[in-house]
Every structure is written in structure tokens, then in C-alpha cells.
């Protein structure tokens, strides 16, 4: 049974790579150690829960006085009422592949269908008589446009001796800098706490990938914290104090993140608020106590990221002092392998100009690196195939005596210096690499709307055509499980050929089960992104070539004496 066990373990290992490992080793920190759950906290910023009928996004934007945002990566505006950053459009990315597709609208103002915005301000603990700017405050601005070359200065006077100023600048990509200043012209010292919040109404449409985190996220105390929307809906509020770090909300490809001042402590909050059928999710931070002396001023500087999760950009900000900022991309348990693979994919796609070709090049590189391990595994399997006639003879002779049959089989292994498990270890050692690449091809932004050749217009979605409608020639709608395109069929064919090169199971029932696996995998892979199927097909082809060469060298048709 050694040869069959070896093959079964290889197939089960592949299934673990594709479906199971992330469930066994989740990347998110779900422990409640050092976390305090509080239902009432006067310091934590609270959202407005006033019910109102939603309006069209553009209508709301046109109704309010705004500061335009403009750089090479985004455009949008800042609402002077509340000084909210609530209108961000990503210039480099479109909603879909249609010629008239709009750019991705990332942040949207309160009152629209899907409000999603950032807000900054101050709260007090010891003097409720201080009038502070809030969501309804109308700020004055020194400019009408904010750009990398021209920051804006917002100001508001509370009429009682306090002047609030907010200098907002933006870099050439997705990062804002928020410099809040308070000028105290009163005769008393005051104590305030700076805050920043990201507020999102409703649960967004998720990608449906169980190996990918989408939702509230943060780095607190040098640990990544990830909360699912439904978990936060149940817990209502989770808070933790930290020095250095960030907090925000992540989608598969986009990120909104608050970066408090890294020189002082802050308290991070994950919250949910119900309002009728609607639910709001909010991530926020509360900065340190700031004492503004009489006839003096004080400031607090923070940052806000709103845009695409592009690895080079996140890495640059991490180098500039934002800890673990690249973990906004869910690289998974095998981060130490996944991150370099993402660099390689980015390099190849930049050099070749085609992500599909980059996937093929990356597959070849991995096969070269893992060649010695795969070689050992294939040699072991082929040796077992050579021994198969002798093993069948032993089974026929001692079929009714299981103990004696096992002794004869072990004696054969010893005589021929064969180890039925020798091929398993190399396969197990390859699992982290295969899973890391699977992870990269799932989460990387390069895959989004990336065309290959022919009918594959987007490698991040399944092969669009099906054999059951003659690859799109018959205009009928099919259920998702019947949409089986060319690449899944090619993958199944390569798996079938690879199976034929391996030792056949002597047990008839087991042989039938093995024979069905390529067809099962066709239906399974048909639901995967075309880029993943492309990788697995190319990997199978390279495996077949390597195994065929080894078989020729070992002369597999030579009978065992």
C-alpha cells in the first residue's frame, strides 16, 4: 500500500494547499488578551445616528461647499462642513472592463447609499462647556484645491477664545497628512484629546474568499488585529491601547487607514452601531492628553491613507515609520515566502507587460528552485512503479494472509532499497511554497482586471466561457457549477496525464476513486480565478515533463528481478 499512500498524500497535500491550511492556521489575531470591551466610553468618538433618506452621491457632493483633491492617483474633495474626507475616486482603477466603466469610487459622503468617510477632531473629558468643532461645523479654507504642491489650511473660531486650525496635505499617491492645531486665547489651560475615525455604513459586498480578510484591521502593539464584520457586530466594541501602529478598514484591493502620531500612545477602537436596519462600522483612535496652556497653542500630527493596496507604496510608508503597514495585504501564514513571491510577480509583470506571462515565469522559477525536492519525490514514485508487478504477485500469493503479505512487501522494499514514504517528505516541504503562491495570486492587485491572451480578459475571475454552451456560442445562462472553461479543462487533462505516470492503485475501488479526481478537480478549479488555474496547469505540465525525463532515465519498463 506504500505507493498508493504516497499518491494519496500528494493529492491531499494539494487540497490542503488550495482549501484547508488557512482554516487550520488563521492569520488574524482573535484573542482577547489585553483587550477591554466597553459599551460606554465618553472619549471614543460617536457617529451620528440620525436617520435620513439616501441621495445620489453626486447630488450630495454638489450641494456642499468643498475643497477639490487632485494628484496623479486620486481625485475627489473634502467637505468643509465637518472637514470630512468623504469623496475619494481612484484614477488608476475602474469598476469593470467595459469601455464606459467609471473609476472606483472609494469614499462617499454621509447621506449617500454607501457612506464611507474619515473625520478628525477633538474631545474633552473635564470641561463639557468647551465648544468643539463637530460634524456640522463649517470650516474656512485658504484655498479651493489641495494638491501635492499646495496644502490647505482650514480654520474655525469657536467665539470663546479658541481657534482651531487644520493643515491638510497630500503626497503624490494616497497619503494625507493631518496637522491639527489649537490656539488658546483664554485665561485658562484646557485639556483635549485628538481623535480620528473611519466610518462605514453597511456591510460591503465581500469577495467571498475565505483565505482573505476584509473588514476592520489594525496593527496594535506590534500585532495584526483583524475583525470580521459579523464578529464586530456581535461584540459592539473592542478597544486596546498601543504605542505606534495604525487602524482602519480593508477591502480586497483597497485600504482606508488612520495613522496616529507614532511618537505617543493612543487607544484604538473597533466599534459597530445599529440604527434600524442599518449598521455602522467604525475604527478610530483617541490620541494622548494634550494640555493647551493659556495664551499658547498645541498641535497633533497624524496621517490618513485612502487608496489601493500597492505593495511598493505600502513598503515605502513602512520604511518611513508606519509599522507593519504592508500587512494591510493579507499575505497569510507564510508571509516570509508570500512577500518575496509578490515581489517576483511584480517584477515579471513589469518586465513582460502581461500578468499571465508573469505567472508562467514565476511558475518556472519555483519549479527550478524546488527541482531537487521534486526530483527525489518523482524518483521514489517511479521506483515504486517498477516494483508494482512484484507487489501484485505478492498480493496474489498471500492475499488471505495479511501478516505474511506485509512481511513479504517489507522484505521487497528492503531488498530493492525502496522507501514508500520517501516521496512524501519532499511534497510536504513544497506545500508552504505552493500555498504562498496561491495566496499571492489571490490577493495581489496585479491580478485585478489583468488580461491574458484570447478570451481571458481578467485573470482575477474564473474562465468566463463553458463547454456546456459551446464556449459562448450558444447564448444561454448556465448555473455557476456548469461554467467550465478551457483552462479548467486543460488543468484536468494535465492532471489526468500526470496520474497516468504514477503507480496505479492495485485496489479496484481505489483506482476508480483516483480516476475520478481529475474530473472533480475540473469542477473545483472552474470556480477559481483564471490566473490560479493558469498557474496550476503550467505547474502540472512542468511536473509531467520532469517526471517523464526521470522515467526515461530510470528505464521504468525494465522488469525487477
Secondary structure, DSSP 8 states (H G I E B T S, - for coil): -HHHHHHHHHHHHHHIIIIIHHHHS--S----TT-B--S--SSS------------HHHHHHHS-EEEEESSSEEEEEETBTTEEEEEEEEEEESSSSTT--EEEEEB-TTSTT-EEEEEEEE-SS-TTS----TT-B-EES-SEEBTTB-EEEEEE-SSSEEEEEEEEE-SSSEEEEEEEEEE-SSS-EEEEEEEEEEEES-------TTS--EEEEEETTEEEEE-HHHHHHH-EEEEEEESEEEEEE-SSEEEEEE--TTSEEEEEEEEEEETTEEEEEEEEEEEEEEE-TTEEEEEEEEEEEEE--HHHHHHHHHTT-TTGGGGS---TTHHHHHHHHHHHHHHHHHHS-HHHHHHHHHHHHHHHTHHHHHHHHHHHHHHHHHHHHHHHHHHHSTT-HHHHHHHHHHHHHHHT--TTHHHHHHHHHHHHHHHHHHHHHH-GGGTT---STT---TTS-----GGGTTTTS-----GGG---HHHHHHHHHHHHHHHHS---SSHHHHHHHHHHHHHHHHHHTTS-HHHHHHHHHHHHHHHHHHHHHHHHHTTTS---
